[in-house]
Amino acid sequence: MRVVLAEDLFLLRDGLVRMLEAYEFEIAAAVDNGPELTRALAELQPDVAVVDVRLPPSFSDEGLQCALEARRNRPGLPVLVLSQHVEQLYARELLADGNGGVGYLLKDRVFDVEQFIDAVRRVASGGTAMDPQVIQQLLSRRAQDKPMANLTAREKEVMELMAQGRSNAAIAAQLFITERAVAKHTSNIFGKLRLPPSDDDNRRVLAVLAYLDRG
Amino acid sequence: MSIVDTSAGRRRPSIRRSLLAAAQGLALALLSIGVSLALFILSVVSIALIVTGVGVFTTPVVLSWVRMHANQRRLLASQWSGVAIPPPYRPLPRDMRPGVTGVVERLIFLLKDPATWRDILWLLVDAVAGFVTALFPPAMIAYGVEGLLMMLGLWRVMGDGYWYGFIRVEGFVSGVQCALLGAALLATAMWVNPYLVKAHFLIARSLIAPTRGAQLARRVERLYETRHDAVDSSAAELRRIERDLHDGAQARLVAMGMSLGTIEALIEKDPAKAKELLAQARSSSAEALTELRDLVRGIHPPVLAERGLGDAAKALALRMQIPVEVDVELPGRFEEPVESAAYFAISEVLTNAAKHSGASMVWLDIHHSRSAGDMLRIAVTDNGRGGASLDKGTGMRGIERRLGSLDGVLAVSSPPDGPTMVTMEIPCEIVVAGPTGS
C-alpha cells in the first residue's frame, strides 16, 4: 500500500516512516511542506495520505487545506489527518463531502501502534477513523437530546466506538461481547435514532456521524 | 465628538416637529433664565464666601448642583437634538478623608478642575445667549398665531396705535397684513425651530464639552490605568503558565525519565516488571501531552492561529454544551492581540451563559463595521434568566481589563428574567484581507 506522508518535524516524520515501513506500507513520498504535499498527492496517486494539519510555509492549517483540495480533485482519496489538537470544526469539514476514506486523529494516537496502523488501513479502504475526543465532544453535546437519551448505556458505548469508525469485530473485541450482540445493538441504535438501516459499514458510520454533527 | 443627527435631521419640516421644538425651547428658556441664572449667582456668592469660611462648606454642594444641572442639559442635548456632549469632569479621588479635611480636599479638587470654571461660565452664557436662542421657537409660533388672530378680529380689541411687527393695526386691511406676516413667521418656524433648539445645545456644547486638553488628560489617565492592568495581568498569566508547566508537564517528564532509568536497570533482571513500567511511562507521556495541549489552548488557541477569529469562534461554539448560533461577518484577519483578546472574551462570556444563565440557546454575532471608525463588534445574547452583572465573579472584570488595554469596551444588559446581552467593541483594523475561510 503506497503512502504519502506530510509532517514538518523531522523526528516525527522519521518515526512515522519507520513505523509504516515496519508494517509493510510503501512510502511513496515523505514531504515537509504544503506545496510539495499538493504535488505529491496529484502526481503519485497514493492509496492513502497521512497529513499533519499545520505545515510550512504558513504554519496555519495548510495540511488540512491541501488534503481537502486533493479530495475535491479526486473524490474519496483516503486521507488521515493528524494534529496536536482536534476540532469538531475540522472534522466536519473533512466529513462534509460524505465520501468516507477520512481519518482525523490526535498525534498522541501513534503511541498505540497497533491501533494507529489499523486506523490507516481502515481509512485506506474507504472507512473512517475519528478521534475518540471528537466523538466524545459530539456525544456530550447531544446527551440531552430526546432520541439519544433513549439509548441504553451499552448502546451508547457501541455508538461511540462505531462513530470512531471501528468495525463490528473490533467493537466486539473491545467490549468483550459477541459480534452478533454488536449487530443487535447497532440495529437498535439505528431504530431509536430513526436512521435508515444500511448493510454497508462505511455508510453506517457516516450516517451516525452526520446524525451527531447535525444542528 | 460627533453630532449624531436624529431628530433635527434633514427631514421634511412638519408642524408636529415644529411645535415640539417650540415646547422644548420654552422648557429650555425657563431652565436657562431660571435655574442657570440662580445657580450662577449662588456659585459666585458661595465661592466669594470661601474667604469667610462659610463658602468652604457651601461651595461643594452648590457645585454638585451645577454639575447635575449641566448633566441634565447634556442628556437633553442628546435626547432632543442628537448633540452628544460628553461630561468633562475629572473622576473624584476615591480615598477622600472624612470630616472637615475631606471637605476642604473636595473643595480644592473641584476648584482645580477646569471643568468647574467652564461650567460657571456656561451658566452665565446660558442665561443670556442660551435663553434667547431657546425662546425664539416658542416666540415665533406665538407671534405668528397672534398675527392670524389679528385678522380674525383681534384688531378690534387692540385698537389703534398697536404695532404688530412693522404693521400699525388700524382696521381689517391691516389685520389681513398681520395675518400674512404671521403666516410667514409660522412657515419660517416650521423650518427653523428644530435648528434653533439644536443651536441652543451647540452653544452649550462649546462650553460644557471637554476641551482638547481635558480629553487628552483623560486619555493619558486611561492609558496609564490600562497599561498598568495589562502589565499586571500578563505577569499573572506568565506566573500561571510557569506553575502549570512546573506542576504538570515538567513533573511528568521527570517521572518518565525516572521510570526509563529503572527500566534500563530492570530490563534484563525482571522483564515483566520493566514492561509494566514501560506502559506507565507511555501513559505519563500521554498525560503530559494532554496537559500541554490544554495549556497551549489557554495561551493561544491553535484554531485561532490557524484560521483566525471567525472560525475559532465557530470551533468554540461547537465545544459548548448548549447550542450556539454563530453569525460571523469579517472581511479578513485582525492583529493577533485583538483576535486573542476577542477570542478569550467570547469564550468567557459563552461559558458564563452556559453555566449560569440557564439558557437553552445562545446567539453569537461577530462583525466588523467601518461606519464609526474600524470597529470589531461582538454580541452574545442568550434566552436565559438574566440578572447577570459585571460584578458577579472576576471573569467579566478580567475581560473588561483585557479589552481595555486595546481601547475596547464591554457592556452587559441583563434585566431580571432576561434576556442577557453582552456587547463588546474593539477598535481595530483589518490586517490581512480576504475571507477567513468558512
Interface residues (C-beta under 8 A of the other chain):
Chain A: V53 R54 F59 S60 D61 S83 Q84 H85 E87 Q88 L89 Y90 R92 K107 D108 F111 Q137 S140 R141 G215
Chain B: R282 S285 A286 L289 T290 R293 V296 R297 P302 V303 A305 E306 R307 D311 K314 A315 L318 R319 M320 Q321 P323
